[in-house]
């Protein structure tokens, strides 16, 4: 197969000892029913609960090549990017096959399910998961409410103030939930903006009360893992967010907006 770095990876048989160096991949391997083939994961791989029972090899950006090699894997799967390139080269030099895969968008879930299925001896499971996932997203698109979408700001960080742009999977997720990213004209995944200083607890600051969303407490915290990385749970997360957005924009009497 050819990975997202353009490298050709050859395996004589489906991998039996896999180290996942990306929480998206770890979740996807379990979703394919191949969690038993994992012999290592990163500190960030926290879903499903079974992943936490695997030995950790440390961080994932960048990964520790020596810690990975100590697990004696026949395959290591890394995020494709400049922060993992050196570790990938080191692992290949040690005779370990490496797949470098990008996991930046909702479409990557089904794409990688189909790619990893044969690699893990789960080709039918990969095709099935991908088909069900794509169908669920299509259903959500068709169920979109007609009319103008409410504008939302996706705040990623407060010091400095950083928002998420169209290049972020979270922007895709929010728009499928029926909203419009106010910074969707930014092609990058994230970017700093100059809206003024915004210290922690910004919503309580008087200068931010000029924003109707702040005054009316229309602030949603999307800290759960389905909102921080693409995963097979994305359709359910989108449906839940659509309900939360509707509750925030059209609260019933005495109803509190979920935080």
C-alpha positions, -999 to +999 in steps of 0.1 A: +000+000+000+010+037-004+007+058+028+000+095+031+037+103+029+039+087-005+059+058+008+051+022-003+046-002+026+047-039+020+036-066+045+038-103+038+007-109+059-017-088+081+001-072+109-002-090+143+018-067+165+008-031+160+018+001+178-006+030+172+010+064+176-022+084+170-053+083+191-075+085+160-059+053+147-061+035+181-099+042+182-103+031+146-084-002+152-107-011+180-137-001+160-125-026+133-125-054+159-087-056+158-078-042+192-062-075+201-035-068+175-023-036+194+007-040+216+013-003+223-004+031+223+004+067+232-005+086+263-032+104+243-049+072+233-078+072+258-107+056+239-121+031+241-115+021+277-097-011+265-070+012+250-060+023+285-050-013+294-023-013+266+012-003+275+020+033+266+051+043+246+048+079+256+038+109+235+028+109+199+041+143+186+069+133+183+069+096+192+098+079+210+112+055+184+132+034+209+101+029+231+081+018+201+109-006+190+109-022+225+074-034+219+087-056+190+060-045+166+057-057+130+039-024+122+039+011+136+012+036+125+022+073+129+005+106+121+019+119+088+036+152+094+070+169+101+069+161+138+069+124+132+092+121+102+124+115+121+108+088+143+094+071+112+129+071+096+144+057+127+118+029+130+123+019+093+160+018+100+153-007+128+134-029+103+099-019+115+073-013+088+057+022+092+025+036+079+022+074+080-014+085+078-031+118+081-062+121+103-074+157+098-109+154+083-141+136+088-136+118+055-104+103+067-123+079+090-139+059+062-109+063+040-086+048+066-111+021+077-109+008+042-071+011+041-065-005+075-090-033+072-068-055+050-037-045+069-053-058+101-070-089+086-103-071+089-111-061+053-149-068+056-151-049+089-133-020+073-157-018+043-187-022+066-176+005+090-168+029+062-201+023+045-221+028+077-201+059+086-205+076+052-243+067+052-247+083+086-230+115+075-251+116+044-282+113+065-271+142+086-265+163+056-300+156+042-316+164+075-301+199+076-326+226+085-333+250+056-326+286+060-296+307+072-273+289+096-264+306+129-228+318+130-205+304+157-169+311+167-148+281+174-123+292+201-094+268+204-072+289+228-074+321+248-038+333+252-032+342+224-067+341+210-068+313+184-099+303+164-105+273+142-108+278+104-122+258+075-091+234+076-102+220+109-123+189+112-142+206+140-154+232+114-168+204+093-185+189+123-201+221+134-214+229+099-229+194+096-246+201+130-263+231+113-241+261+122-217+283+102-181+288+112-177+326+115-141+321+105-148+296+078-131+319+053-098+310+069-084+280+050-060+270+078-070+246+106-064+274+131-052+310+132-046+338+157-071+367+156-070+402+170-103+405+187-087+419+218-072+404+249-092+374+262-079+361+295-093+329+311-128+335+323-133+360+294-171+356+295-173+374+328-153+404+315-174+435+309-159+442+275-172+409+262-208+417+273-212+436+240-216+401+223-251+388+225-238+352+226-219+360+258-247+380+274-271+352+268-246+325+279-246+308+245-213+292+252-208+255+245-178+236+258-168+209+233-141+191+253-152+155+248-129+135+225-154+131+196-151+169+192-114+170+194-105+143+168-122+126+138-136+092+149-163+067+141-183+085+168-185+116+147-221+111+134-234+106+170-214+137+181-228+158+153-264+148+161-258+156+198-243+190+189-272+198+167-295+193+197-273+214+219-272+242+193-309+241+190-313+243+228-288+272+229-305+292+202-341+284+211-342+278+249-376+269+264-387+288+296-365+281+326-342+260+304-305+264+310-281+263+281-258+233+285-222+242+292 
